């Protein structure tokens, strides 16, 4: 991942989000891609926060969660949750 970040500096700014996580309804992570540099401990904490916040929510609740310095925008398709971590100032409807 470090090589990928070095090859594409400023990649998170061009995409508009910091990370993308795909997880099943049971909480199993299927894919996690971080576009900004995070330590392994920060990545584990982000994934744990996503799992704790997204899974217990009712289907009719808002798809935007603001937690600390992160804003999660998620959508459920079939049995997968697609979660994007966007900057605080970004319009979440553009995701």
PyMOL commands that set and color helices and strands:
alter all, ss='L'
color gray80, all
select helices_A, chain A and resi 2-7+11-15+40-54+92-94
alter helices_A, ss='H'
color red, helices_A
select strands_A, chain A and resi 17-24+29-34+64-67+70-77+80-86
alter strands_A, ss='S'
color yellow, strands_A
deselect
rebuild
show_as cartoon
